[in-house]
Amino acid sequence: MRLKDKVAIVTGAASGIGKDIAQTFARESAKVVIADLNLDSANATAAELQKSGATALAVTMDVSNEQQVNTGVAQVADKFGGVDILISNAGIQHIDPVVDLSFENWRKLIAIHLDGAFLTTRACLKHMYRSGHGGTVIYMGSVHSKEASPLKAPYVAAKHALIGLCKVVAKEGAAHGVRANVICPGFVRTPLVEKQIPEQAKELGISEQEVIKNVMLKETVDGEFTTTADVAEVALFLAAFPNNALTGQSIVVSHGWFMQ
């Protein structure tokens, strides 16, 4: 019960990493908010948690839409009395070399990953500051917050930028008891990654198995994907950490793909 009665907003929580984090937090007695673009999927995830006895709420949220973010966070604060934890997890991917990348696709990805992180952070910080008992902000970065790969310019740029945003929030939030950290997973076999496998195979002219072995998992120590459960456990550790001793940091969870 490490998160008993804590109110946690998890963006992109209807599937993948976000869903596993929501389930893990619910098991630790948090009040979990499933904030997702797809309300039907968010409602289904919230219903699953409620059946297990957890307190869960589904909220429609396009994280790149300022009004939706502000309205959604206000709804959560009104219902539960505040916000203690933000997991900024919502994201997409786009595969293209820079020379072929449209400005529209660049802007779309940056809007979701970076603008979304800013908008949700700003909305939640107001409640965390006002409460007087602080909170924690956790950004879902990537190994691509530290390294680059071909074909992913906007993703790599956005994930690098999250570390900078995190450091600023850690410094500004410290006086209010707010911590901020970044989780940097390696490849996790979510629907987002599954979609990339054939896309990269086509772009690179290799087989899908070669993409997995020689591109995605080449630099790991054991040729294994990171799991959603791995990431969720790190999120729980950061969310439950009791003070500002651990803030402004980025933790890589990648089977050794990137070693700091």
C-alpha positions in Angstrom: 0.0 0.0 0.0 2.9 2.3 -0.9 0.6 4.8 -2.7 -2.5 4.6 -0.3 -4.9 7.4 -1.2 -2.5 9.1 -3.6 -4.3 10.5 -6.7 -2.3 9.5 -9.8 -3.1 10.7 -13.4 -1.6 8.4 -16.0 -1.8 9.7 -19.6 -2.0 7.1 -22.4 -3.2 4.6 -19.7 -5.6 2.6 -21.8 -2.9 0.4 -23.2 0.8 -0.5 -23.1 3.1 0.9 -20.5 0.5 3.3 -19.2 -2.0 0.6 -18.5 0.6 -1.5 -16.6 1.5 1.5 -14.5 -2.1 2.2 -13.8 -2.7 -1.5 -12.7 0.5 -1.4 -10.5 -0.5 1.8 -8.8 -4.0 0.5 -8.2 -2.5 -2.6 -6.5 -0.6 -0.1 -4.2 -3.9 1.6 -3.3 -3.6 4.7 -5.4 -6.7 6.4 -6.8 -5.9 6.0 -10.5 -7.0 8.3 -13.4 -7.0 6.7 -16.8 -6.4 9.7 -19.1 -6.6 8.7 -22.7 -7.6 9.9 -26.1 -9.9 6.9 -26.5 -12.6 7.2 -23.9 -14.1 3.8 -24.6 -10.7 2.1 -23.9 -10.1 4.3 -20.9 -13.5 3.3 -19.5 -12.8 -0.3 -20.1 -9.5 -0.1 -18.2 -11.1 1.8 -15.4 -13.8 -0.8 -15.1 -11.2 -3.6 -14.9 -9.5 -1.8 -12.0 -12.8 -1.1 -10.3 -13.7 -4.8 -10.5 -10.6 -5.6 -8.5 -11.7 -3.1 -5.8 -9.6 -0.2 -6.9 -10.7 3.4 -7.2 -10.4 4.4 -10.8 -11.7 7.2 -13.1 -11.6 7.5 -16.9 -11.0 10.9 -18.4 -10.9 11.9 -22.1 -7.6 13.7 -22.8 -5.8 14.7 -25.9 -2.6 15.8 -24.2 -1.8 18.3 -27.0 -5.1 20.1 -26.4 -4.7 22.8 -23.8 -8.4 23.0 -22.9 -8.9 19.2 -22.7 -5.9 18.9 -20.4 -7.0 21.8 -18.1 -10.6 20.5 -18.0 -9.5 16.9 -17.3 -7.1 17.8 -14.5 -9.7 20.1 -12.9 -12.2 17.2 -13.1 -9.8 14.9 -11.3 -9.0 17.5 -8.6 -12.7 18.3 -8.0 -13.5 14.6 -7.6 -10.5 13.5 -5.5 -9.5 16.7 -3.8 -6.2 17.2 -5.6 -3.4 15.5 -7.7 -0.4 13.8 -6.2 1.2 12.0 -9.1 1.5 12.7 -12.8 2.7 10.0 -15.2 3.3 11.8 -18.5 3.2 8.7 -20.8 1.1 9.4 -23.8 3.0 9.1 -27.1 3.1 8.1 -30.7 5.9 7.1 -33.2 6.6 8.0 -36.8 9.2 6.4 -39.0 10.9 8.5 -41.8 14.3 9.8 -42.7 14.7 13.5 -42.1 14.9 14.2 -45.8 11.4 12.7 -46.3 9.8 13.8 -43.0 6.9 16.2 -43.4 6.6 19.2 -41.1 3.1 18.0 -40.3 4.3 14.7 -38.9 7.2 16.5 -37.1 4.8 18.9 -35.4 2.3 16.2 -34.5 4.8 14.1 -32.7 6.4 17.0 -30.9 2.9 18.2 -29.9 2.0 14.9 -28.2 5.3 14.1 -26.6 6.6 17.5 -25.6 3.7 20.0 -25.6 1.6 17.3 -23.9 4.2 16.9 -21.2 4.3 20.6 -20.6 0.5 21.1 -20.6 -0.2 18.2 -18.2 2.7 19.2 -15.9 1.5 22.8 -15.7 -2.0 21.8 -14.9 -1.0 19.3 -12.2 1.7 21.5 -10.6 -0.9 24.1 -9.7 -2.8 21.5 -7.6 0.4 20.0 -6.2 1.7 23.4 -5.1 -1.7 24.5 -3.7 -2.0 21.3 -1.6 1.0 22.0 0.5 2.1 18.3 0.5 3.9 18.2 -2.8 3.8 15.5 -5.4 5.8 13.7 -8.1 6.0 14.1 -11.9 7.3 11.2 -13.9 8.0 11.6 -17.6 8.1 8.6 -20.0 11.4 9.2 -21.8 13.3 6.5 -23.7 16.7 5.2 -24.4 16.2 7.8 -27.2 16.4 10.4 -24.5 20.1 9.5 -24.4 20.9 8.0 -27.8 19.8 8.5 -31.4 18.5 6.0 -34.0 17.9 6.6 -37.7 14.4 7.4 -38.9 13.1 8.9 -35.6 14.1 12.5 -35.6 11.0 14.0 -33.9 10.8 11.2 -31.4 14.5 11.5 -30.4 14.3 15.3 -30.3 11.2 15.2 -28.0 12.6 12.5 -25.7 15.8 14.4 -25.3 13.8 17.5 -24.5 11.9 15.8 -21.7 15.1 15.5 -19.7 15.5 19.3 -19.9 11.9 19.9 -18.9 12.3 17.4 -16.0 15.3 19.2 -14.6 13.6 22.6 -14.6 10.5 21.1 -12.9 12.7 19.4 -10.3 14.4 22.8 -9.5 11.2 24.8 -9.5 9.2 22.2 -7.7 11.6 21.4 -4.9 10.4 24.3 -2.6 6.9 22.8 -2.9 7.9 19.2 -2.2 7.5 18.2 -5.9 9.9 15.7 -7.4 10.4 15.1 -11.2 12.2 12.3 -12.9 12.3 10.6 -16.2 12.1 6.8 -17.0 14.0 5.8 -20.1 12.9 2.4 -21.3 14.5 0.4 -24.1 12.3 -1.3 -26.6 9.1 -2.5 -25.0 7.0 -4.8 -27.1 3.8 -2.6 -27.0 1.5 -1.9 -30.0 3.6 1.2 -30.7 6.7 -1.0 -31.1 4.9 -3.8 -33.0 3.9 -1.2 -35.6 7.5 -0.1 -36.0 8.9 -3.5 -36.9 7.4 -3.8 -40.4 7.9 -0.1 -41.0 11.6 -0.3 -40.2 12.0 -3.5 -42.2 10.6 -1.8 -45.2 12.6 1.4 -44.8 15.9 -0.5 -44.1 15.3 -3.3 -46.6 15.7 -6.1 -44.1 13.5 -8.7 -42.5 11.3 -8.1 -39.5 13.4 -10.6 -37.5 16.5 -8.7 -38.4 14.9 -5.5 -37.2 14.3 -7.1 -33.8 17.7 -8.8 -33.5 20.0 -6.3 -35.2 18.3 -2.9 -34.7 16.1 -3.0 -31.6 17.9 -5.4 -29.4 21.4 -5.3 -30.8 22.9 -3.3 -28.0 21.2 -5.1 -25.1 23.2 -7.4 -22.9 20.8 -10.4 -23.4 18.8 -9.7 -26.5 15.6 -9.2 -24.5 12.8 -6.7 -24.7 12.1 -4.5 -21.7 8.6 -5.3 -20.4 5.8 -3.1 -19.3 6.1 -4.6 -15.9 9.7 -3.6 -15.7 8.8 0.0 -16.4 5.8 0.0 -14.0 8.0 -1.2 -11.1 10.4 1.7 -11.7 7.5 4.1 -11.9 6.2 2.8 -8.6 9.7 3.2 -7.0 9.9 6.8 -8.1 6.3 7.7 -7.2 6.7 6.2 -3.7 10.1 7.8 -3.0 9.7 9.9 0.1 11.8 13.1 -0.5 13.8 15.3 -2.9 16.9 13.2 -2.6 15.9 11.6 -5.9 14.8 14.3 -8.3 15.9 15.6 -11.7 17.2 12.2 -12.7 16.7 9.9 -15.7 16.7 6.2 -15.1 17.4 3.9 -18.0 15.5 0.6 -18.1 16.9 -1.2 -21.2 18.6 -4.5 -20.5 21.9 -2.6 -20.7 21.3 -1.0 -24.1 22.5 2.3 -22.7 24.8 2.4 -19.7 25.4 5.7 -17.9 
